[in-house]
């Protein structure tokens, strides 16, 4: 916020002021002084985008009005001869260029003026307007962040007015110079966001305006040294600033709060300019005898008459066009009268309908008032219900947060249990692998036992072979014994025949041998049977032991497999149940998060509904004060609406300002010793309106 400060000026134009008000207050007095022979300057100063070019060069601005008023005054003064010349200079990047002649660029500037400058004679207002438009086309404009059509140079329009009067003593006259200066606006690069060539232009503009401010400070405080040569702008305006000239300064400010610092700087600049003293005098042309000036005087009159004849011819053409337009207008008027009669009849009918409509509108207004009251009551109830719903949602949201925390703890515990189950599953898989290793070992042992059984069977087969060889040898011995027995019997018979008596002893010996052979045979058979039985017994024992060991291994393997399968099924069912529990916990957590998001959306909707209800219930109140101040009485602050500089001209009622922003001004009464005092403007954000503040020296 900016502290209230007071500044003294000759006039303050509110945002709803017309262009004609500015012309009557600032432009017309300077023009009258120029017609009397004084030099005059109208200078526009202010921040970029504040409306300087609009105030001076618009179609309804100050310069077109000065043109019309100048030639009206010339036409009214029939006893004098006038010569009006115009030149336009542009100061771009501290370089003076002639805008009426493209070949004359970078002109030298001196304190007495610009050398080699083009001056064009203007015989009619149309000539002057055409030259101004041609010069404006050569001005440099560019778009920035702060202004779509920002002036990138200082434009100086100079009107040289020579007035000659013939008298008995000779021909006397005056020569005055009227300057209209459209200064480029000061700007900050942080706000305008310019780069490259635009940055160079901005730096040149700010340097020239700084030099102008230094000159104004030096003249206001009456310093001995005035830095008039620091810039070509100050060098060209040396007569306008404290010299032989009457100067009116228009200071344009903006209403936005973001431009408050620039507005205060502009107001301080205008306040310092109010303290500059000028020494203006009439510029009288040297008096000469009537005879030498007669020819020039007559030539000037003939040129002026030729200009008037051209203007009359143009007026005749326009009159013919106006006559044709008048005939067309008469025809349209007759048609309009017929339509008017029909419209009057319809108007009577519509008037009756309007009365009925007014009654209906009154009833509708009453009904609307009742509905508005009902809506307000409904709005209050909705606010109350919304507040209660919000409180319930907040409590529910707290409970949901607690439930979410509890579920998160359960989820963490279940995650730990799942980790333990996974570890147990790993352990069971390790045990299963160990059982598989043991089974492989048992199968290797069974294979080894089978190999041993095969070796035993091979040994039994070898024993059988040896037993068969024994039986064969026994059979061979039996055959040999039978042969011996037969031989013995034969010999015994032979002996018995030979000897007779000893036959008994031989038979006895034969019987002894036979008994011995029988015993031997029985022992052999018994031995063979025992060997066979022993082999069979050993085979059966080996088979029984192998079968027992195989059964024991198979039962152990089956038991281990059964126990492993049961344990795996139990662990898998436990894991499945825990996974289902974890999935259910995650689903509940997602539901809780969705509910929390829904609650948050409802809270945002409630906040937006509250804001809409608050905006609907609140109405802006803007009051305007039209109270005039009297002597010795201080005016209270008044709300002044701003207008956009792109609205229609002052001759249209549509150009009246809309309430787009406000600027509070404290306007105390004007005293004889001082001007009007106004504090620094406290600005509100709004449309870019262009109020103007004028100070005359």
KAZIHU-V212846 format. One record per residue. N is the residue number from 1. RES is the residue in one small letter. SS is DSSP state (h for helix, s for strand, l for the rest). PSI is psi in radians with two decimals (none if undefined). D_LAST is the distance of its C-alpha to the last C-alpha in Angstrom with 1 decimal. Layout:
N & RES & SS & PSI & D_LAST
N & RES & SS & PSI & D_LAST
This chain:
1 & x & l & 2.61 & 31.4
2 & x & l & 2.31 & 27.9
3 & x & l & 2.59 & 27.5
4 & x & l & 2.28 & 25.2
5 & x & l & 2.69 & 21.8
6 & x & s & 2.40 & 19.0
7 & x & s & 2.60 & 15.3
8 & x & s & 2.17 & 12.5
9 & x & s & 2.95 & 10.2
10 & x & l & -0.52 & 9.3
11 & x & s & 2.64 & 12.3
12 & x & s & 2.15 & 15.2
13 & x & l & 2.10 & 17.5
14 & x & l & 2.96 & 21.1
15 & x & l & -0.45 & 23.5
16 & x & l & 0.24 & 25.2
17 & x & l & 2.59 & 22.2
18 & x & l & 2.82 & 22.9
19 & x & h & -0.56 & 21.1
20 & x & h & -0.57 & 21.0
21 & x & h & -0.76 & 19.0
22 & x & h & -0.71 & 16.3
23 & x & h & -0.80 & 16.5
24 & x & h & -0.59 & 16.5
25 & x & h & -0.64 & 13.5
26 & x & h & -0.64 & 11.2
27 & x & h & -0.79 & 13.2
28 & x & h & -0.73 & 14.8
29 & x & h & -0.67 & 12.0
30 & x & h & -0.71 & 10.8
31 & x & h & -0.73 & 14.6
32 & x & h & -0.71 & 15.3
33 & x & h & -0.64 & 12.9
34 & x & h & -0.66 & 14.7
35 & x & h & -0.42 & 18.0
36 & x & h & -0.22 & 17.3
37 & x & l & 0.01 & 17.0
38 & x & l & 2.63 & 13.3
39 & x & l & 2.51 & 12.5
40 & x & s & 2.59 & 10.5
41 & x & s & 2.34 & 10.1
42 & x & s & 2.04 & 10.7
43 & x & s & 2.26 & 11.4
44 & x & s & 2.20 & 13.9
45 & x & s & 2.53 & 14.7
46 & x & s & 3.10 & 17.7
47 & x & s & 2.73 & 21.3
48 & x & l & 2.41 & 23.9
49 & x & l & 0.15 & 25.3
50 & x & l & -0.08 & 22.4
51 & x & l & 0.42 & 21.8
52 & x & h & -0.91 & 19.1
53 & x & h & -0.67 & 21.6
54 & x & h & -0.72 & 22.9
55 & x & h & -0.64 & 19.5
56 & x & h & -0.82 & 18.7
57 & x & h & 0.05 & 22.2
58 & x & l & 2.85 & 24.7
59 & x & l & -0.51 & 26.8
60 & x & l & 0.33 & 24.9
61 & x & l & -2.86 & 21.5
62 & x & h & -0.75 & 18.4
63 & x & h & -0.79 & 19.7
64 & x & h & -0.64 & 23.0
65 & x & h & -0.65 & 21.5
66 & x & h & -0.68 & 19.3
67 & x & h & -0.85 & 22.6
68 & x & h & -0.79 & 24.5
69 & x & h & -0.61 & 22.1
70 & x & h & -0.86 & 21.8
71 & x & h & -0.44 & 25.6
72 & x & h & -0.72 & 26.1
73 & x & h & -0.66 & 24.1
74 & x & h & -0.73 & 26.1
75 & x & h & -0.55 & 29.3
76 & x & h & -0.49 & 28.5
77 & x & l & 1.56 & 27.9
78 & x & l & -0.25 & 31.5
79 & x & l & 0.11 & 31.4
80 & x & l & 2.71 & 29.1
81 & x & s & 2.23 & 29.6
82 & x & s & 2.50 & 27.0
83 & x & s & 2.14 & 27.0
84 & x & s & 2.09 & 25.1
85 & x & s & 2.64 & 25.3
86 & x & s & 2.50 & 24.2
87 & x & s & 2.59 & 24.3
88 & x & s & 2.23 & 23.8
89 & x & s & 2.42 & 23.6
90 & x & s & 2.27 & 24.5
91 & x & s & 1.81 & 24.2
92 & x & l & 2.08 & 27.2
93 & x & l & 0.77 & 28.6
94 & x & l & 0.64 & 26.5
95 & x & l & 2.22 & 28.0
96 & x & s & 2.16 & 26.4
97 & x & s & 2.50 & 28.4
98 & x & s & 2.09 & 28.4
99 & x & l & -0.19 & 28.8
100 & x & l & -0.14 & 30.3
101 & x & l & 1.87 & 33.0
102 & x & l & -0.34 & 34.7
103 & x & l & -0.27 & 36.4
104 & x & l & 1.68 & 33.2
105 & x & l & 2.72 & 32.5
106 & x & l & 1.01 & 31.1
107 & x & s & 2.66 & 29.3
108 & x & l & 2.44 & 28.3
109 & x & s & 2.30 & 24.7
110 & x & s & 2.98 & 23.5
111 & x & l & -0.43 & 20.4
112 & x & l & -0.14 & 21.0
113 & x & s & -3.04 & 21.2
114 & x & s & 2.25 & 24.0
115 & x & l & 2.75 & 27.5
116 & x & l & 0.69 & 30.1
117 & x & l & 2.47 & 27.7
118 & x & l & 2.24 & 29.2
119 & x & l & 2.18 & 27.7
120 & x & s & 2.30 & 29.4
121 & x & s & 2.39 & 29.7
122 & x & s & 2.04 & 29.1
123 & x & l & -0.42 & 31.1
124 & x & l & 2.85 & 30.8
125 & x & h & -0.55 & 28.5
126 & x & h & -0.66 & 31.3
127 & x & h & -0.78 & 31.1
128 & x & h & -0.71 & 27.4
129 & x & h & -0.72 & 28.1
130 & x & h & -0.72 & 31.1
131 & x & h & -0.67 & 29.2
132 & x & h & -0.75 & 26.5
133 & x & h & -0.70 & 29.4
134 & x & h & -0.68 & 31.2
135 & x & h & -0.67 & 28.3
136 & x & h & -0.51 & 27.9
137 & x & h & -0.42 & 31.6
138 & x & l & -0.11 & 31.2
139 & x & l & 2.70 & 28.5
140 & x & l & 2.06 & 30.0
141 & x & s & 2.66 & 30.3
142 & x & s & 2.78 & 32.6
143 & x & l & 2.35 & 33.9
144 & x & l & 3.14 & 33.4
145 & x & l & -0.37 & 34.5
146 & x & l & -0.26 & 31.1
147 & x & l & 2.24 & 30.3
148 & x & l & -0.50 & 32.8
149 & x & l & 1.27 & 30.5
150 & x & s & 2.31 & 28.1
151 & x & s & 2.19 & 25.9
152 & x & l & 0.22 & 27.3
153 & x & l & 2.88 & 24.9
154 & x & s & 2.24 & 21.3
155 & x & s & 2.25 & 21.1
156 & x & s & 1.95 & 19.0
157 & x & s & 2.12 & 19.7
158 & x & s & 2.17 & 19.1
159 & x & s & 2.07 & 19.9
160 & x & s & 2.07 & 20.8
161 & x & s & 2.02 & 21.3
162 & x & s & 2.28 & 23.6
163 & x & s & 2.19 & 24.6
164 & x & s & 2.40 & 27.8
165 & x & s & 2.27 & 29.3
166 & x & s & 2.31 & 32.9
167 & x & s & -3.10 & 33.9
168 & x & l & -0.55 & 36.9
169 & x & l & -0.23 & 35.3
170 & x & s & -2.76 & 34.6
171 & x & s & 2.08 & 32.0
172 & x & s & 2.87 & 28.4
173 & x & s & 3.11 & 25.4
174 & x & s & 2.76 & 21.8
175 & x & s & 2.00 & 20.7
176 & x & s & 2.76 & 17.3
177 & x & s & 2.10 & 16.5
178 & x & s & 2.09 & 15.0
179 & x & s & 2.36 & 14.7
180 & x & s & 1.96 & 15.2
181 & x & s & 2.06 & 15.5
182 & x & s & 1.69 & 17.8
183 & x & l & 2.52 & 18.0
184 & x & l & 2.58 & 21.4
185 & x & l & 2.49 & 21.7
186 & x & s & 2.55 & 22.6
187 & x & l & 2.71 & 26.2
188 & x & l & 2.34 & 29.0
189 & x & h & -0.45 & 32.3
190 & x & h & -0.55 & 34.3
191 & x & h & -0.71 & 32.9
192 & x & h & -0.35 & 32.6
193 & x & l & 0.82 & 36.1
194 & x & l & 2.68 & 35.4
195 & x & l & 2.81 & 37.9
196 & x & l & -2.19 & 38.7
197 & x & h & -0.68 & 36.4
198 & x & h & -0.61 & 33.9
199 & x & h & -0.70 & 33.8
200 & x & h & -0.75 & 33.0
201 & x & h & -0.74 & 30.2
202 & x & h & -0.75 & 28.8
203 & x & h & -0.73 & 29.0
204 & x & h & -0.72 & 27.2
205 & x & h & -0.82 & 24.3
206 & x & h & -0.62 & 24.1
207 & x & h & -0.77 & 24.3
208 & x & h & -0.67 & 21.4
209 & x & h & -0.59 & 19.2
210 & x & h & -0.73 & 20.4
211 & x & h & -0.68 & 19.5
212 & x & h & -0.74 & 15.9
213 & x & h & -0.66 & 15.8
214 & x & h & -0.68 & 17.4
215 & x & h & -0.75 & 14.9
216 & x & h & -0.73 & 12.0
217 & x & h & -0.77 & 14.4
218 & x & h & -0.71 & 15.4
219 & x & h & -0.63 & 12.0
220 & x & h & -0.68 & 11.1
221 & x & l & 0.15 & 14.7
222 & x & l & 0.87 & 14.9
223 & x & l & 2.72 & 17.9
224 & x & l & -0.72 & 20.0
225 & x & l & 2.20 & 20.5
226 & x & l & 2.03 & 17.8
227 & x & l & 1.16 & 19.8
228 & x & h & -0.40 & 18.3
229 & x & h & 0.19 & 21.9
230 & x & h & -0.34 & 22.7
231 & x & l & 2.65 & 22.1
232 & x & h & -0.49 & 22.1
233 & x & h & -0.86 & 19.0
234 & x & h & -0.53 & 16.9
235 & x & h & -0.68 & 18.8
236 & x & h & -0.55 & 18.0
237 & x & l & 0.39 & 14.2
238 & x & l & -0.68 & 14.2
239 & x & l & -0.59 & 12.6
240 & x & l & -0.45 & 9.8
241 & x & l & 1.57 & 9.2
242 & x & l & 0.24 & 8.6
243 & x & l & -2.55 & 10.8
244 & x & l & 1.32 & 11.5
245 & x & l & 2.60 & 9.1
246 & x & s & 2.13 & 6.4
247 & x & s & 2.37 & 5.5
248 & x & s & 2.19 & 6.4
249 & x & s & 2.19 & 8.1
250 & x & s & 2.03 & 11.5
251 & x & s & 2.03 & 13.4
252 & x & s & 2.31 & 17.1
253 & x & s & 2.77 & 19.7
254 & x & l & 2.71 & 23.5
255 & x & l & -0.16 & 25.8
256 & x & l & 2.51 & 28.7
257 & x & h & -0.51 & 29.9
258 & x & h & -0.28 & 30.6
259 & x & h & 0.34 & 26.8
260 & x & h & -0.68 & 25.8
261 & x & h & -0.75 & 25.1
262 & x & h & -0.66 & 22.8
263 & x & h & -0.78 & 21.0
264 & x & h & -0.69 & 20.5
265 & x & h & -0.71 & 19.3
266 & x & h & -0.70 & 16.6
267 & x & h & -0.69 & 15.5
268 & x & h & -0.67 & 15.4
269 & x & h & -0.79 & 13.4
270 & x & h & -0.64 & 10.6
271 & x & h & -0.68 & 11.1
272 & x & h & -0.62 & 10.9
273 & x & h & -0.41 & 7.7
274 & x & l & -0.36 & 6.2
275 & x & l & 0.05 & 7.9
276 & x & l & 2.33 & 6.7
277 & x & l & 2.37 & 6.9
278 & x & l & 2.78 & 6.9
279 & x & l & 1.33 & 10.0
280 & x & l & 2.51 & 10.3
281 & x & l & 2.83 & 13.8
282 & x & l & 2.30 & 16.2
283 & x & l & 1.69 & 18.4
284 & x & s & 2.29 & 21.8
285 & x & s & 2.56 & 24.9
286 & x & s & 2.40 & 27.8
287 & x & s & 2.45 & 30.2
288 & x & s & 2.89 & 33.7
289 & x & l & 2.76 & 37.1
290 & x & h & -0.62 & 37.7
291 & x & h & -0.82 & 40.8
292 & x & h & -0.41 & 39.2
293 & x & h & -0.12 & 36.5
294 & x & h & -0.81 & 38.8
295 & x & h & -0.80 & 40.1
296 & x & h & -0.66 & 36.7
297 & x & h & -0.80 & 35.4
298 & x & h & -0.70 & 38.5
299 & x & h & -0.74 & 38.2
300 & x & h & -0.73 & 34.7
301 & x & h & -0.70 & 35.9
302 & x & h & -0.69 & 38.8
303 & x & h & -0.75 & 36.6
304 & x & h & -0.69 & 34.4
305 & x & h & -0.70 & 37.7
306 & x & h & -0.71 & 39.1
307 & x & h & -0.71 & 36.1
308 & x & h & -0.65 & 36.5
309 & x & h & -0.73 & 40.3
310 & x & h & -0.74 & 39.6
311 & x & h & -0.65 & 37.3
312 & x & h & -0.70 & 40.1
313 & x & h & -0.75 & 42.7
314 & x & h & -0.67 & 40.7
315 & x & h & -0.63 & 40.3
316 & x & h & -0.74 & 44.1
317 & x & h & -0.77 & 44.8
318 & x & h & -0.59 & 42.6
319 & x & h & -0.70 & 44.3
320 & x & h & -0.76 & 47.7
321 & x & h & -0.69 & 46.7
322 & x & h & -0.64 & 45.3
323 & x & h & -0.81 & 48.7
324 & x & h & -0.74 & 50.6
325 & x & h & -0.59 & 48.5
326 & x & h & -0.75 & 49.2
327 & x & h & -0.78 & 52.9
328 & x & h & -0.66 & 52.7
329 & x & h & -0.65 & 50.7
330 & x & h & -0.76 & 53.5
331 & x & h & -0.76 & 56.1
332 & x & h & -0.56 & 54.3
333 & x & h & -0.72 & 53.7
334 & x & h & -0.75 & 57.5
335 & x & h & -0.68 & 58.2
336 & x & h & -0.61 & 55.6
337 & x & h & -0.74 & 57.3
338 & x & h & -0.77 & 60.6
339 & x & h & -0.59 & 59.1
340 & x & h & -0.69 & 57.4
341 & x & h & -0.78 & 60.8
342 & x & h & -0.65 & 62.2
343 & x & h & -0.57 & 59.2
344 & x & h & -0.72 & 59.5
345 & x & h & -0.78 & 63.2
346 & x & h & -0.55 & 62.2
347 & x & h & -0.65 & 59.4
348 & x & h & -0.77 & 61.9
349 & x & h & -0.77 & 64.0
350 & x & h & -0.46 & 61.0
351 & x & h & -0.74 & 59.9
352 & x & h & -0.74 & 63.3
353 & x & h & -0.59 & 63.0
354 & x & h & -0.66 & 59.5
355 & x & h & -0.79 & 60.9
356 & x & h & -0.69 & 63.5
357 & x & h & -0.65 & 60.9
358 & x & h & -0.73 & 58.7
359 & x & h & -0.73 & 61.8
360 & x & h & -0.66 & 62.5
361 & x & h & -0.71 & 59.0
362 & x & h & -0.79 & 59.1
363 & x & h & -0.69 & 62.4
364 & x & h & -0.64 & 61.0
365 & x & h & -0.75 & 58.0
366 & x & h & -0.76 & 60.4
367 & x & h & -0.67 & 62.5
368 & x & h & -0.66 & 59.4
369 & x & h & -0.75 & 58.4
370 & x & h & -0.74 & 62.0
371 & x & h & -0.64 & 61.9
372 & x & h & -0.73 & 58.5
373 & x & h & -0.76 & 60.1
374 & x & h & -0.70 & 63.2
375 & x & h & -0.68 & 61.0
376 & x & h & -0.75 & 59.2
377 & x & h & -0.75 & 62.6
378 & x & h & -0.66 & 63.9
379 & x & h & -0.72 & 60.8
380 & x & h & -0.76 & 61.5
381 & x & h & -0.73 & 65.1
382 & x & h & -0.68 & 64.2
383 & x & h & -0.78 & 61.9
384 & x & h & -0.81 & 64.7
385 & x & h & -0.68 & 67.3
386 & x & h & -0.70 & 64.9
387 & x & h & -0.76 & 64.5
388 & x & h & -0.77 & 68.3
389 & x & h & -0.68 & 69.0
390 & x & h & -0.70 & 66.5
391 & x & h & -0.73 & 68.4
392 & x & h & -0.74 & 71.7
393 & x & h & -0.63 & 70.5
394 & x & h & -0.78 & 69.3
395 & x & h & -0.78 & 72.7
396 & x & h & -0.67 & 74.6
397 & x & h & -0.61 & 72.4
398 & x & h & -0.76 & 73.5
399 & x & h & -0.74 & 77.1
400 & x & h & -0.64 & 76.8
401 & x & h & -0.73 & 75.2
402 & x & h & -0.75 & 78.3
403 & x & h & -0.69 & 80.6
404 & x & h & -0.72 & 78.9
405 & x & h & -0.75 & 79.3
406 & x & h & -0.80 & 83.0
407 & x & h & -0.64 & 83.7
408 & x & h & -0.68 & 82.0
409 & x & h & -0.79 & 84.4
410 & x & h & -0.70 & 87.4
411 & x & h & -0.66 & 86.3
412 & x & h & -0.76 & 86.2
413 & x & h & -0.77 & 89.7
414 & x & h & -0.55 & 91.0
415 & x & h & -0.70 & 89.5
416 & x & h & -0.78 & 91.5
417 & x & h & -0.73 & 94.7
418 & x & h & -0.67 & 94.1
419 & x & h & -0.73 & 93.8
420 & x & h & -0.75 & 97.1
421 & x & h & -0.71 & 98.8
422 & x & h & -0.68 & 97.7
423 & x & h & -0.75 & 99.2
424 & x & h & -0.68 & 102.5
425 & x & h & -0.70 & 102.5
426 & x & h & -0.74 & 102.2
427 & x & h & -0.76 & 105.1
428 & x & h & -0.70 & 107.2
429 & x & h & -0.65 & 106.6
430 & x & h & -0.75 & 107.7
431 & x & h & -0.72 & 110.9
432 & x & h & -0.72 & 111.5
433 & x & h & -0.68 & 111.2
434 & x & h & -0.73 & 113.7
435 & x & h & -0.68 & 116.1
436 & x & h & -0.68 & 115.9
437 & x & h & -0.75 & 116.8
438 & x & h & -0.70 & 119.7
439 & x & h & -0.72 & 120.9
440 & x & h & -0.70 & 120.8
441 & x & h & -0.74 & 122.8
442 & x & h & -0.70 & 125.3
443 & x & h & -0.65 & 125.7
444 & x & h & -0.70 & 126.3
445 & x & h & -0.74 & 129.0
446 & x & h & -0.70 & 130.6
447 & x & h & -0.68 & 130.7
448 & x & h & -0.73 & 132.3
449 & x & h & -0.66 & 134.9
450 & x & h & -0.68 & 135.6
451 & x & h & -0.74 & 136.2
452 & x & h & -0.74 & 138.5
453 & x & h & -0.71 & 140.4
454 & x & h & -0.70 & 140.8
455 & x & h & -0.70 & 142.2
456 & x & h & -0.75 & 144.6
457 & x & h & -0.68 & 145.7
458 & x & h & -0.68 & 146.2
459 & x & h & -0.72 & 148.3
460 & x & h & -0.67 & 150.3
461 & x & h & -0.68 & 150.9
462 & x & h & -0.72 & 152.1
463 & x & h & -0.68 & 154.4
464 & x & h & -0.67 & 155.7
465 & x & h & -0.76 & 156.5
466 & x & h & -0.63 & 158.4
467 & x & h & -0.67 & 160.1
468 & x & h & -0.66 & 161.2
469 & x & h & -0.64 & 162.6
470 & x & h & -0.75 & 164.4
471 & x & h & -0.71 & 165.8
472 & x & h & -0.73 & 166.9
473 & x & h & -0.63 & 168.5
474 & x & h & -0.70 & 170.1
475 & x & h & -0.71 & 171.4
476 & x & h & -0.70 & 172.7
477 & x & h & -0.65 & 174.5
478 & x & h & -0.73 & 175.8
479 & x & h & -0.72 & 177.2
480 & x & h & -0.64 & 178.7
481 & x & h & -0.73 & 180.1
482 & x & h & -0.72 & 181.6
483 & x & h & -0.75 & 183.1
484 & x & h & -0.72 & 184.5
485 & x & h & -0.77 & 185.8
486 & x & h & -0.69 & 187.4
487 & x & h & -0.67 & 188.9
488 & x & h & -0.74 & 190.1
489 & x & h & -0.75 & 191.7
490 & x & h & -0.75 & 193.3
491 & x & h & -0.64 & 194.6
492 & x & h & -0.64 & 195.8
493 & x & h & -0.70 & 197.7
494 & x & h & -0.73 & 199.2
495 & x & h & -0.66 & 200.2
496 & x & h & -0.66 & 201.6
497 & x & h & -0.64 & 203.8
498 & x & h & -0.71 & 204.9
499 & x & h & -0.54 & 205.5
500 & x & l & -1.17 & 205.8
501 & x & l & -0.86 & 205.5
502 & x & l & 0.24 & 202.2
503 & x & h & -0.54 & 200.4
504 & x & h & -0.78 & 199.4
505 & x & h & -0.58 & 197.5
506 & x & h & -0.68 & 195.7
507 & x & h & -0.62 & 194.7
508 & x & h & -0.78 & 193.5
509 & x & h & -0.58 & 191.5
510 & x & h & -0.71 & 190.1
511 & x & h & -0.63 & 189.1
512 & x & h & -0.74 & 187.4
513 & x & h & -0.68 & 185.5
514 & x & h & -0.71 & 184.6
515 & x & h & -0.68 & 183.3
516 & x & h & -0.72 & 181.3
517 & x & h & -0.68 & 179.7
518 & x & h & -0.72 & 178.9
519 & x & h & -0.74 & 177.3
520 & x & h & -0.71 & 175.3
521 & x & h & -0.73 & 174.2
522 & x & h & -0.72 & 173.2
523 & x & h & -0.68 & 171.3
524 & x & h & -0.82 & 169.6
525 & x & h & -0.74 & 168.6
526 & x & h & -0.71 & 167.4
527 & x & h & -0.73 & 165.3
528 & x & h & -0.74 & 163.8
529 & x & h & -0.72 & 163.0
530 & x & h & -0.72 & 161.4
531 & x & h & -0.72 & 159.3
532 & x & h & -0.76 & 158.1
533 & x & h & -0.71 & 157.4
534 & x & h & -0.72 & 155.4
535 & x & h & -0.77 & 153.3
536 & x & h & -0.72 & 152.6
537 & x & h & -0.79 & 151.7
538 & x & h & -0.69 & 149.3
539 & x & h & -0.81 & 147.7
540 & x & h & -0.70 & 147.3
541 & x & h & -0.80 & 145.8
542 & x & h & -0.73 & 143.3
543 & x & h & -0.73 & 142.3
544 & x & h & -0.79 & 142.0
545 & x & h & -0.74 & 139.8
546 & x & h & -0.74 & 137.6
547 & x & h & -0.68 & 137.2
548 & x & h & -0.81 & 136.5
549 & x & h & -0.66 & 133.8
550 & x & h & -0.73 & 132.3
551 & x & h & -0.73 & 132.2
552 & x & h & -0.74 & 130.7
553 & x & h & -0.74 & 127.9
554 & x & h & -0.74 & 127.2
555 & x & h & -0.69 & 127.1
556 & x & h & -0.75 & 124.8
557 & x & h & -0.73 & 122.5
558 & x & h & -0.73 & 122.5
559 & x & h & -0.78 & 121.8
560 & x & h & -0.75 & 118.9
561 & x & h & -0.73 & 117.5
562 & x & h & -0.80 & 117.8
563 & x & h & -0.69 & 116.1
564 & x & h & -0.71 & 113.3
565 & x & h & -0.72 & 112.8
566 & x & h & -0.78 & 112.8
567 & x & h & -0.72 & 110.3
568 & x & h & -0.73 & 108.0
569 & x & h & -0.71 & 108.1
570 & x & h & -0.81 & 107.3
571 & x & h & -0.70 & 104.4
572 & x & h & -0.72 & 103.1
573 & x & h & -0.66 & 103.2
574 & x & h & -0.76 & 101.4
575 & x & h & -0.73 & 98.7
576 & x & h & -0.75 & 98.3
577 & x & h & -0.69 & 98.0
578 & x & h & -0.64 & 95.4
579 & x & h & -0.70 & 93.4
580 & x & h & -0.71 & 93.5
581 & x & h & -0.72 & 92.3
582 & x & h & -0.72 & 89.4
583 & x & h & -0.71 & 88.5
584 & x & h & -0.69 & 88.5
585 & x & h & -0.74 & 86.3
586 & x & h & -0.70 & 83.8
587 & x & h & -0.74 & 83.8
588 & x & h & -0.69 & 83.1
589 & x & h & -0.74 & 80.3
590 & x & h & -0.71 & 78.7
591 & x & h & -0.72 & 79.1
592 & x & h & -0.71 & 77.4
593 & x & h & -0.72 & 74.5
594 & x & h & -0.73 & 74.2
595 & x & h & -0.68 & 74.2
596 & x & h & -0.71 & 71.6
597 & x & h & -0.72 & 69.4
598 & x & h & -0.72 & 69.9
599 & x & h & -0.72 & 69.0
600 & x & h & -0.73 & 65.8
601 & x & h & -0.71 & 64.9
602 & x & h & -0.68 & 65.7
603 & x & h & -0.76 & 63.4
604 & x & h & -0.72 & 60.5
605 & x & h & -0.70 & 61.3
606 & x & h & -0.71 & 61.3
607 & x & h & -0.77 & 57.9
608 & x & h & -0.68 & 56.4
609 & x & h & -0.70 & 58.0
610 & x & h & -0.77 & 56.6
611 & x & h & -0.74 & 53.1
612 & x & h & -0.73 & 53.5
613 & x & h & -0.69 & 54.9
614 & x & h & -0.72 & 52.0
615 & x & h & -0.66 & 49.4
616 & x & h & -0.59 & 51.3
617 & x & h & -0.44 & 51.5
618 & x & l & 2.39 & 47.8
619 & x & l & 2.28 & 45.2
620 & x & l & 2.43 & 41.4
621 & x & l & 2.01 & 39.7
622 & x & l & 2.09 & 36.0
623 & x & l & 2.50 & 34.7
624 & x & l & 2.34 & 31.6
625 & x & l & 2.21 & 30.2
626 & x & l & 0.32 & 28.9
627 & x & l & 2.20 & 28.9
628 & x & l & 2.57 & 26.0
629 & x & l & 2.57 & 24.7
630 & x & l & 2.99 & 25.4
631 & x & l & 2.28 & 24.1
632 & x & l & 0.03 & 25.1
633 & x & l & 2.38 & 26.4
634 & x & s & 2.28 & 25.4
635 & x & l & 2.50 & 25.7
636 & x & l & 2.81 & 28.1
637 & x & l & 2.45 & 27.4
638 & x & s & 2.62 & 27.8
639 & x & s & 2.04 & 29.0
640 & x & s & 2.04 & 26.6
641 & x & s & 2.54 & 28.4
642 & x & l & 2.76 & 26.9
643 & x & l & 2.69 & 27.6
644 & x & s & 2.54 & 28.4
645 & x & l & -0.01 & 26.4
646 & x & l & 0.25 & 29.8
647 & x & l & 2.96 & 30.6
648 & x & l & 2.97 & 31.0
649 & x & l & 3.07 & 28.4
650 & x & l & -0.28 & 27.1
651 & x & l & -0.04 & 29.9
652 & x & l & 2.39 & 32.5
653 & x & h & -0.41 & 33.4
654 & x & h & -0.21 & 34.4
655 & x & h & -0.06 & 30.7
656 & x & l & 2.57 & 30.3
657 & x & l & 2.61 & 29.9
658 & x & l & 2.76 & 33.0
659 & x & l & 1.49 & 33.2
660 & x & l & -0.41 & 33.0
661 & x & l & 2.97 & 31.0
662 & x & s & 2.57 & 29.1
663 & x & s & 2.04 & 25.9
664 & x & s & 2.13 & 26.1
665 & x & s & 2.33 & 22.8
666 & x & l & 1.95 & 22.9
667 & x & s & 1.66 & 20.7
668 & x & s & 2.93 & 21.0
669 & x & l & 2.62 & 20.5
670 & x & l & 2.23 & 17.3
671 & x & l & 2.81 & 17.7
672 & x & l & -0.51 & 16.4
673 & x & l & -0.51 & 14.9
674 & x & l & 2.95 & 13.2
675 & x & l & -2.79 & 12.0
676 & x & s & 2.28 & 14.4
677 & x & s & 2.34 & 16.1
678 & x & s & 2.46 & 17.9
679 & x & s & 2.95 & 20.3
680 & x & l & 2.49 & 20.8
681 & x & l & 2.29 & 22.6
682 & x & s & 1.98 & 26.3
683 & x & s & 2.59 & 27.4
684 & x & l & 2.66 & 30.8
685 & x & l & 2.50 & 32.5
686 & x & l & -2.78 & 32.5
687 & x & l & 2.75 & 31.5
688 & x & l & 1.45 & 28.6
689 & x & s & 2.88 & 26.1
690 & x & l & 1.33 & 22.5
691 & x & s & 2.63 & 20.1
692 & x & s & 2.47 & 16.4
693 & x & s & 2.15 & 13.5
694 & x & s & 2.41 & 10.1
695 & x & s & 2.22 & 6.7
696 & x & s & 2.48 & 3.8
697 & x & l & none & 0.0
